[in-house]
Amino acid sequence: MSAVTQNRYAAEYDAIAPQLPGRDLPWLAKRRREALAQFSSGGFPSPREEEWRYTNVSAIEKKLFKPALAPASGPIDKAWLDAYRLHDAWSVVLLNGRFSAELSRLDALPEAVSVLGIAEALAKRPELIEEHLGKAVKDSEHGFVAFNTAWFSDGVFMHVPAKHLLAKPLQLLHVVTEAEALATTRNLIVIETMAQAEIVETYVGADSAYLSAAVTEVFVGANADLAQYKLQVESDKAYHFGGVYVAQARDARFAHHNFAFGGLLARSDIHADLDHASECILNGLYVGGKRQHIDNHTRIVHQKPYATSRELYKGVLDDRARGVFQGRVIVAEDAQKTDSEMNNRNLLLSTDAEADTKPQLEIYADDVKCGHGVTVGQLDEKSVFYLQSRCVDEETARNMLTFAFANEMVDKIRVRELHDLVLGELLQRFPQQGVEKAWL
């Protein structure tokens, strides 16, 4: 990152720092300044860093995106918003990076459960925020995390007390409506012992260039159960970074399902640290076309014995799109009886499309069961010919086979409304002649 870009952001930060949430909390002001210093010295990640070798974010450096320091002015198209809102769920709307109480729907949320904007949480429950902020991920992870810590303008704080089971999912709906906007959000999700919840993160935006930079820290207590979904369908001109960093306690269960369809350049980090006998499932589907670049980086650290992890990511790439998958499983020396599987499968629909995949296993224990697999290929021409011989035209035949490849990941969604929403996105890209969505 150029010194000019670093200095521009540093100068801008001095102007907006007094308006950021938690400005009266000495511990947070100190943490923001330290993060800013780290970002100023290193900048955004570079392809020279091993974990960013396939993704060049220099296009972001050429722009100075502006944070929203006040509520958005002007009306929002609520019909467009409702197209992505889950109606059988509680929902929090983050508009241009700021919590919108007007657009959020939290009626009948259990009294013991806390869901509020992080700016409000810093005023009402600062001790709980201080206890968790920066504990699941360090600012030294890479430049986007440090940038987020220094710049976050709002986000969501969710706390589910011990033994509480949420009857409906909570949706975090990130919406950007302004061109050249910087939506920098920090989310803290705390699921206490033996609690259970489902969370859906949805990212959408206007047809313009902007930057979404979100960091979500998740804490899953002993024997608790959290399923988290992410749907990213942002503008083809937008830039996106979304990181989910998870700390699992003993016997905790965590599942993450990641669906990346939008963005000119999009990067998702999913990192999980597993305790004794905990379980982690990571599933993902990325679909790219035109000149999209979609990067997925996963890391699972087995810290203690008897933990289990399963990982399956699929990619479908057309035109000049580029998909990246870097999956890393680390088994610590004390993590005996670890059971881990990782697979990445890619389907290229064009000779100009590119898939870069790098699975890694780092095993320091000797009594483990670990494996990984990777495939990169094209549609089977014999299958295409078979469908054509059954009176299906070639384009529809290819769409049917591509849809079948991707739909395996959609079928893993347990939230019905989200399943139908993702299915609709998939059918837009690979339409099936004479097939009704209700049949699938």
C-alpha positions as CSV (number, residue, x, y, z in Angstrom):
1,M,0.0,0.0,0.0
2,S,1.4,3.4,-1.0
3,A,2.4,5.9,1.7
4,V,0.1,8.4,0.0
5,T,-2.9,6.2,0.6
6,Q,-1.9,5.5,4.2
7,N,-1.5,9.2,4.9
8,R,-4.8,10.1,3.3
9,Y,-6.7,7.6,5.5
10,A,-4.7,8.7,8.6
11,A,-5.5,12.4,7.9
12,E,-9.2,11.5,7.4
13,Y,-9.2,9.5,10.6
14,D,-8.1,12.5,12.7
15,A,-11.1,14.4,11.4
16,I,-13.7,11.7,12.1
17,A,-12.4,10.1,15.2
18,P,-14.4,12.4,17.6
19,Q,-17.6,11.2,15.9
20,L,-16.9,7.4,16.2
21,P,-18.8,5.4,18.9
22,G,-17.2,4.8,22.2
23,R,-15.0,8.0,21.9
24,D,-15.4,8.6,25.7
25,L,-14.0,5.2,26.6
26,P,-10.2,5.4,27.2
27,W,-9.7,1.7,26.6
28,L,-11.4,1.8,23.2
29,A,-9.7,5.1,22.1
30,K,-6.3,3.4,23.0
31,R,-7.2,0.3,21.0
32,R,-8.4,2.3,18.0
33,R,-5.1,4.4,18.0
34,E,-3.0,1.2,18.2
35,A,-5.0,-0.3,15.3
36,L,-4.6,2.8,13.3
37,A,-0.8,2.8,13.9
38,Q,-0.7,-0.8,12.7
39,F,-2.7,0.0,9.6
40,S,-0.6,3.0,8.9
41,S,2.6,1.0,9.0
42,G,1.3,-2.0,7.0
43,G,-1.7,-0.8,5.0
44,F,-4.1,-3.1,3.3
45,P,-2.9,-6.7,2.6
46,S,-0.5,-7.3,-0.2
47,P,0.0,-10.3,-2.6
48,R,3.4,-10.5,-1.0
49,E,1.7,-12.0,2.1
50,E,1.2,-15.7,1.6
51,E,-2.5,-15.7,2.6
52,W,-3.2,-13.0,0.1
53,R,-1.0,-14.2,-2.7
54,Y,-3.9,-14.6,-5.1
55,T,-5.8,-11.4,-4.3
56,N,-4.6,-7.9,-5.1
57,V,-6.6,-5.2,-3.4
58,S,-4.6,-2.3,-4.9
59,A,-7.8,-1.1,-6.7
60,I,-9.2,-0.2,-3.2
61,E,-6.2,1.9,-2.5
62,K,-6.9,4.2,-5.4
63,K,-10.1,5.4,-3.8
64,L,-10.8,7.2,-0.5
65,F,-14.1,5.8,0.6
66,K,-16.1,8.0,2.9
67,P,-17.7,6.7,6.2
68,A,-21.3,7.5,7.1
69,L,-21.1,9.4,10.3
70,A,-24.8,10.4,10.3
71,P,-28.0,8.5,9.5
72,A,-28.7,8.2,5.8
73,S,-30.8,11.0,4.4
74,G,-33.7,10.4,2.0
75,P,-36.1,7.5,1.6
76,I,-35.0,3.9,1.0
77,D,-36.8,1.6,-1.4
78,K,-38.5,-0.6,1.1
79,A,-39.8,-3.0,-1.5
80,W,-36.2,-3.6,-2.6
81,L,-35.2,-4.1,1.0
82,D,-38.0,-6.5,1.7
83,A,-36.9,-8.6,-1.2
84,Y,-33.9,-9.6,0.9
85,R,-35.4,-9.5,4.3
86,L,-36.4,-12.7,6.0
87,H,-39.9,-12.2,7.3
88,D,-40.0,-15.1,9.7
89,A,-37.0,-13.8,11.6
90,W,-35.9,-10.9,13.7
91,S,-33.9,-8.4,11.6
92,V,-31.3,-5.7,12.2
93,V,-30.6,-3.3,9.4
94,L,-27.2,-1.7,9.1
95,L,-27.7,1.2,6.6
96,N,-24.4,2.4,5.1
97,G,-22.6,0.9,8.1
98,R,-24.9,2.4,10.8
99,F,-27.7,0.7,12.9
100,S,-31.1,1.7,11.8
101,A,-33.7,1.3,14.5
102,E,-36.5,2.5,12.1
103,L,-35.8,-0.3,9.6
104,S,-35.0,-3.1,12.1
105,R,-37.6,-5.5,13.4
106,L,-36.9,-6.8,16.9
107,D,-40.4,-7.1,18.3
108,A,-41.1,-10.0,20.7
109,L,-37.4,-10.7,21.1
110,P,-36.9,-12.6,24.4
111,E,-36.3,-10.2,27.2
112,A,-33.1,-11.9,28.4
113,V,-31.6,-11.7,24.9
114,S,-29.7,-8.5,23.9
115,V,-29.6,-7.3,20.3
116,L,-28.6,-3.7,19.8
117,G,-26.3,-1.5,17.8
118,I,-22.7,-1.7,19.0
119,A,-22.6,2.1,19.4
120,E,-25.5,1.7,21.8
121,A,-23.9,-1.3,23.5
122,L,-20.8,0.7,24.1
123,A,-22.9,3.2,26.0
124,K,-25.0,0.7,28.0
125,R,-22.7,-2.4,28.4
126,P,-19.2,-1.2,27.8
127,E,-17.7,-3.8,30.2
128,L,-19.1,-6.7,28.2
129,I,-17.8,-5.2,24.9
130,E,-14.4,-4.6,26.4
131,E,-14.3,-8.3,27.6
132,H,-14.8,-9.6,24.1
133,L,-13.6,-7.0,21.5
134,G,-10.4,-8.2,19.9
135,K,-10.4,-11.6,21.7
136,A,-11.4,-13.8,18.8
137,V,-9.1,-12.0,16.3
138,K,-6.1,-9.7,16.7
139,D,-5.5,-6.6,14.7
140,S,-2.2,-8.1,13.6
141,E,-4.2,-10.7,11.6
142,H,-4.0,-8.4,8.5
143,G,-4.6,-4.9,7.4
144,F,-8.4,-5.2,7.0
145,V,-8.8,-6.2,10.7
146,A,-6.7,-3.3,11.9
147,F,-8.5,-1.0,9.6
148,N,-11.9,-2.2,10.9
149,T,-10.9,-1.8,14.6
150,A,-9.8,1.8,14.0
151,W,-12.7,2.8,11.7
152,F,-15.8,0.9,12.7
153,S,-18.8,3.2,12.8
154,D,-21.4,0.8,14.2
155,G,-22.3,-2.9,14.1
156,V,-24.4,-5.4,16.1
157,F,-23.9,-6.7,19.6
158,M,-25.8,-9.9,20.3
159,H,-25.8,-11.7,23.7
160,V,-27.8,-15.0,24.2
161,P,-27.7,-16.1,27.9
162,A,-27.1,-19.6,29.0
163,K,-29.7,-22.2,28.1
164,H,-31.8,-19.9,25.9
165,L,-32.9,-21.2,22.6
166,L,-34.0,-18.7,20.0
167,A,-37.2,-19.7,18.2
168,K,-36.4,-17.7,15.0
169,P,-33.2,-16.7,13.2
170,L,-31.7,-13.2,13.6
171,Q,-30.8,-11.5,10.3
172,L,-28.1,-8.9,10.0
173,L,-29.0,-7.0,6.9
174,H,-26.1,-4.9,5.6
175,V,-27.3,-2.3,3.1
176,V,-25.3,0.3,1.2
177,T,-27.2,2.9,-0.8
178,E,-24.5,5.6,-1.4
179,A,-21.8,5.7,-4.0
180,E,-18.2,5.8,-2.7
181,A,-19.4,4.9,0.8
182,L,-17.4,3.1,3.4
183,A,-19.5,0.7,5.5
184,T,-17.2,-0.5,8.3
185,T,-19.0,-2.6,10.9
186,R,-17.9,-4.6,13.9
187,N,-20.2,-7.3,15.2
188,L,-19.9,-9.2,18.5
189,I,-21.9,-12.4,18.9
190,V,-21.9,-14.1,22.3
191,I,-23.7,-17.4,22.7
192,E,-23.5,-18.6,26.3
193,T,-23.4,-22.2,27.7
194,M,-26.0,-24.5,26.3
195,A,-27.7,-21.7,24.3
196,Q,-28.8,-22.1,20.7
197,A,-29.3,-19.6,17.8
198,E,-29.3,-19.1,14.1
199,I,-27.8,-15.9,12.5
200,V,-28.1,-14.8,8.8
201,E,-25.8,-12.1,7.5
202,T,-27.0,-10.6,4.2
203,Y,-25.0,-8.0,2.2
204,V,-26.7,-6.0,-0.5
205,G,-26.1,-2.6,-2.1
206,A,-26.9,-0.1,-4.8
207,D,-25.4,-0.4,-8.3
208,S,-22.3,1.7,-7.5
209,A,-18.7,1.4,-6.2
210,Y,-18.4,1.2,-2.4
211,L,-16.5,-0.7,0.2
212,S,-18.0,-3.0,2.8
213,A,-15.5,-4.0,5.5
214,A,-17.1,-6.1,8.2
215,V,-15.5,-8.1,11.1
216,T,-17.7,-10.4,13.2
217,E,-16.3,-12.0,16.4
218,V,-18.2,-15.0,17.6
219,F,-18.0,-16.7,21.0
220,V,-19.8,-20.1,21.3
221,G,-20.0,-21.3,24.9
222,A,-19.7,-24.8,26.3
223,N,-22.2,-27.2,24.7
224,A,-23.8,-24.3,22.8
225,D,-25.0,-24.5,19.2
226,L,-24.8,-21.7,16.6
227,A,-25.6,-21.9,12.9
228,Q,-24.5,-18.9,10.9
229,Y,-25.3,-18.1,7.2
230,K,-23.8,-15.4,5.0
231,L,-25.3,-14.3,1.7
232,Q,-23.3,-11.7,-0.3
233,V,-25.1,-10.4,-3.4
234,E,-23.6,-6.9,-3.6
235,S,-23.1,-4.7,-6.6
236,D,-20.8,-5.9,-9.4
237,K,-18.9,-2.6,-8.8
238,A,-18.5,-3.0,-5.1
239,Y,-15.6,-4.2,-2.9
240,H,-16.2,-6.5,0.0
241,F,-14.3,-7.8,2.9
242,G,-16.1,-9.9,5.5
243,G,-14.3,-11.8,8.3
244,V,-15.9,-14.2,10.8
245,Y,-13.6,-15.2,13.7
246,V,-14.9,-17.9,16.1
247,A,-13.8,-19.0,19.5
248,Q,-15.5,-22.3,20.5
249,A,-15.6,-23.6,24.0
250,R,-15.7,-27.3,25.1
251,D,-18.3,-29.3,23.2
252,A,-19.5,-26.2,21.3
253,R,-21.1,-26.7,17.8
254,F,-20.6,-24.1,15.1
255,A,-21.8,-24.3,11.5
256,H,-21.1,-21.6,8.8
257,H,-22.7,-21.6,5.3
258,N,-21.2,-18.9,3.0
259,F,-22.8,-17.9,-0.3
260,A,-20.8,-15.4,-2.4
261,F,-22.4,-14.2,-5.6
262,G,-21.7,-10.4,-5.8
263,G,-18.9,-7.8,-5.7
264,L,-16.2,-6.8,-8.2
265,L,-13.7,-8.0,-5.6
266,A,-14.9,-10.0,-2.6
267,R,-12.9,-11.7,0.2
268,S,-14.3,-13.8,3.0
269,D,-12.4,-15.0,6.0
270,I,-13.8,-17.8,8.2
271,H,-11.5,-18.7,11.1
272,A,-12.4,-21.0,14.0
273,D,-10.5,-22.1,17.1
274,L,-11.8,-25.5,18.5
275,D,-11.7,-26.6,22.1
276,H,-12.1,-30.1,23.5
277,A,-14.6,-32.2,21.6
278,S,-16.1,-29.2,19.7
279,E,-17.6,-29.5,16.2
280,C,-17.1,-27.1,13.3
281,I,-18.8,-27.3,9.8
282,L,-17.8,-24.9,7.1
283,N,-19.8,-24.9,3.8
284,G,-19.5,-22.5,0.9
285,L,-20.6,-21.7,-2.6
286,Y,-19.1,-19.0,-4.8
287,V,-20.5,-18.1,-8.2
288,G,-18.6,-15.6,-10.4
289,G,-19.0,-14.2,-13.8
290,K,-17.7,-11.2,-15.9
291,R,-14.5,-10.1,-14.3
292,Q,-15.4,-10.9,-10.7
293,H,-12.8,-11.9,-8.2
294,I,-14.1,-14.0,-5.2
295,D,-11.6,-15.1,-2.5
296,N,-12.4,-17.5,0.3
297,H,-10.0,-18.0,3.1
298,T,-10.7,-20.6,5.9
299,R,-8.7,-21.6,8.9
300,I,-9.6,-24.2,11.5
301,V,-7.4,-24.7,14.5
302,H,-7.8,-27.9,16.5
303,Q,-6.4,-26.8,19.9
304,K,-7.6,-29.7,22.1
305,P,-8.4,-33.4,21.6
306,Y,-11.5,-35.1,20.1
307,A,-12.7,-32.1,18.0
308,T,-14.3,-32.7,14.6
309,S,-14.3,-30.4,11.5
310,R,-15.9,-30.8,8.1
311,E,-15.4,-28.4,5.2
312,L,-16.9,-28.3,1.7
313,Y,-16.6,-25.3,-0.7
314,K,-17.8,-25.3,-4.3
315,G,-17.1,-22.7,-7.0
316,V,-18.7,-22.0,-10.3
317,L,-16.8,-19.6,-12.5
318,D,-17.7,-18.1,-15.9
319,D,-16.4,-15.5,-18.4
320,R,-13.2,-14.0,-16.9
321,A,-14.0,-14.6,-13.3
322,R,-11.4,-15.8,-10.8
323,G,-12.2,-17.8,-7.7
324,V,-9.8,-18.4,-4.8
325,F,-10.0,-21.0,-2.1
326,Q,-7.4,-21.2,0.6
327,G,-8.3,-23.7,3.3
328,R,-6.0,-24.4,6.3
329,V,-6.4,-26.9,9.1
330,I,-4.0,-26.8,12.0
331,V,-3.9,-29.6,14.5
332,A,-2.0,-28.6,17.7
333,E,0.4,-31.0,19.4
334,D,-2.1,-31.7,22.2
335,A,-5.1,-32.2,19.8
336,Q,-5.1,-36.0,19.7
337,K,-8.1,-37.9,18.2
338,T,-8.8,-35.0,15.8
339,D,-11.1,-35.9,12.9
340,S,-11.0,-33.4,10.0
341,E,-12.0,-33.4,6.3
342,M,-11.7,-30.6,3.8
343,N,-12.8,-30.5,0.1
344,N,-12.9,-27.9,-2.6
345,R,-14.5,-28.5,-6.0
346,N,-14.5,-26.0,-8.8
347,L,-16.5,-25.9,-12.1
348,L,-15.1,-23.7,-14.9
349,L,-17.7,-22.7,-17.6
350,S,-15.2,-20.7,-19.7
351,T,-11.7,-21.1,-20.9
352,D,-10.9,-17.7,-19.5
353,A,-12.2,-18.4,-16.0
354,E,-9.6,-19.3,-13.3
355,A,-9.7,-21.2,-10.1
356,D,-6.8,-21.0,-7.6
357,T,-7.1,-23.5,-4.7
358,K,-4.7,-24.2,-1.9
359,P,-5.7,-26.7,0.8
360,Q,-3.2,-27.0,3.7
361,L,-2.9,-29.5,6.6
362,E,-0.5,-28.7,9.5
363,I,-0.5,-31.6,11.8
364,Y,1.5,-31.7,15.0
365,A,-0.2,-34.6,16.7
366,D,0.2,-38.3,15.8
367,D,-3.2,-39.8,16.5
368,V,-5.5,-38.0,14.1
369,K,-7.7,-38.6,11.1
370,C,-7.3,-35.8,8.5
371,G,-7.8,-35.5,4.8
372,H,-8.4,-33.1,2.0
373,G,-9.3,-33.1,-1.7
374,V,-9.5,-30.7,-4.6
375,T,-11.0,-30.8,-8.1
376,V,-11.0,-28.2,-10.9
377,G,-12.8,-29.2,-14.1
378,Q,-15.5,-28.5,-16.7
379,L,-18.9,-30.0,-17.5
380,D,-18.9,-33.5,-18.6
381,E,-19.6,-33.4,-22.4
382,K,-21.1,-36.9,-22.3
383,S,-23.7,-35.7,-19.7
384,V,-24.5,-32.7,-21.9
385,F,-24.9,-34.9,-24.9
386,Y,-27.2,-37.3,-23.0
387,L,-29.6,-34.4,-22.1
388,Q,-29.5,-33.2,-25.7
389,S,-30.5,-36.7,-26.8
390,R,-33.6,-36.3,-24.5
391,C,-34.7,-33.2,-26.4
392,V,-33.0,-30.6,-24.1
393,D,-31.2,-27.8,-26.0
394,E,-27.5,-27.4,-25.2
395,E,-27.8,-24.2,-23.2
396,T,-30.5,-25.6,-20.9
397,A,-28.6,-28.8,-20.6
398,R,-25.5,-27.0,-19.4
399,N,-27.6,-24.9,-17.0
400,M,-29.2,-28.0,-15.6
401,L,-25.8,-29.7,-14.9
402,T,-24.3,-26.5,-13.4
403,F,-27.4,-25.9,-11.2
404,A,-27.2,-29.5,-10.0
405,F,-23.5,-29.0,-9.1
406,A,-24.2,-25.9,-7.1
407,N,-27.6,-26.9,-5.6
408,E,-26.0,-29.4,-3.2
409,M,-24.8,-26.4,-1.1
410,V,-28.2,-24.7,-1.2
411,D,-29.9,-27.9,0.1
412,K,-27.8,-27.6,3.3
413,I,-29.7,-24.4,4.3
414,R,-32.1,-25.1,7.2
415,V,-33.7,-21.7,7.2
416,R,-36.5,-22.1,4.5
417,E,-36.8,-18.4,3.6
418,L,-33.1,-18.1,3.1
419,H,-33.1,-21.4,1.1
420,D,-35.6,-20.0,-1.3
421,L,-33.8,-16.6,-1.6
422,V,-30.5,-18.3,-2.4
423,L,-32.2,-20.7,-4.8
424,G,-33.7,-17.7,-6.6
425,E,-30.3,-16.1,-7.0
426,L,-29.0,-19.4,-8.4
427,L,-31.9,-19.8,-10.9
428,Q,-31.3,-16.3,-12.1
429,R,-27.8,-17.3,-13.2
430,F,-28.7,-20.7,-14.5
431,P,-32.3,-20.7,-15.5
432,Q,-34.1,-24.0,-15.9
433,Q,-36.6,-24.1,-18.8
434,G,-40.0,-25.3,-17.6
435,V,-38.9,-25.7,-14.0
436,E,-40.7,-24.0,-11.1
437,K,-38.8,-22.9,-8.1
438,A,-41.5,-24.4,-5.8
439,W,-40.5,-27.9,-7.2
440,L,-37.0,-27.6,-5.8
